[in-house]
Amino acid sequence: MTLSIRSPLLRRAAVVALVFGGLTACQKNDASADQVAGKLNEAAQAAGQKLDQAASYVGQQVDATKATAQQNLDSAASAPSIKIDPAALASSAQANLQNAASATNAQLGKAAALTGQGLETAGRKLQEWSAQSSASAAASASSSASGDSSDAQKRMDK
């Protein structure tokens, strides 16, 4: 990690040192060079401690991020992978399609059988109706014909 004057922490430390230096210089009392040096030394030590704290915090954050990333990698590596065999998938699809076709064919066969039975029943009923209708018409015609012949006979007798 390289430190430059562009770092906000370094700028603060430099400003603190300049402020302490300026305050010390502005005082009207006769401060000795040792006192000024001591004050500057204290300010530098405080700035150094702040830098150490900041570096420690950054280091902790980097370590925590590394640990989290490693845990994510480890859990991703241990997760089961899903493999799909195209041949098995195609075979399964074909079997399902054949089962569906077979079931459809069976249902169509049942429908055809039921339709055939219904048509057969309808045909029988139509034949019965036709036979009854013919018999009824013949009986009606014969009674009408016999009635007509007896009328003719009666007329001739007169």
Rosetta blueprint (number, residue, H / E / L):
1 M L
2 T L
3 L L
4 S L
5 I L
6 R L
7 S L
8 P H
9 L H
10 L H
11 R H
12 R H
13 A H
14 A H
15 V H
16 V H
17 A H
18 L H
19 V H
20 F H
21 G H
22 G H
23 L H
24 T H
25 A H
26 C H
27 Q L
28 K L
29 N L
30 D L
31 A L
32 S L
33 A H
34 D H
35 Q H
36 V H
37 A H
38 G H
39 K H
40 L H
41 N H
42 E H
43 A H
44 A H
45 Q H
46 A H
47 A H
48 G H
49 Q H
50 K H
51 L H
52 D H
53 Q H
54 A H
55 A H
56 S H
57 Y H
58 V H
59 G H
60 Q H
61 Q H
62 V H
63 D H
64 A H
65 T H
66 K H
67 A H
68 T H
69 A H
70 Q H
71 Q H
72 N H
73 L H
74 D H
75 S H
76 A H
77 A H
78 S H
79 A L
80 P L
81 S L
82 I L
83 K L
84 I L
85 D L
86 P H
87 A H
88 A H
89 L H
90 A H
91 S H
92 S H
93 A H
94 Q H
95 A H
96 N H
97 L H
98 Q H
99 N H
100 A H
101 A H
102 S H
103 A H
104 T H
105 N H
106 A H
107 Q H
108 L H
109 G H
110 K H
111 A H
112 A H
113 A H
114 L H
115 T H
116 G H
117 Q H
118 G H
119 L H
120 E H
121 T H
122 A H
123 G H
124 R H
125 K H
126 L H
127 Q H
128 E H
129 W H
130 S H
131 A H
132 Q H
133 S H
134 S H
135 A H
136 S H
137 A H
138 A H
139 A H
140 S H
141 A H
142 S H
143 S H
144 S H
145 A H
146 S H
147 G H
148 D H
149 S H
150 S H
151 D H
152 A H
153 Q H
154 K H
155 R H
156 M H
157 D H
158 K L
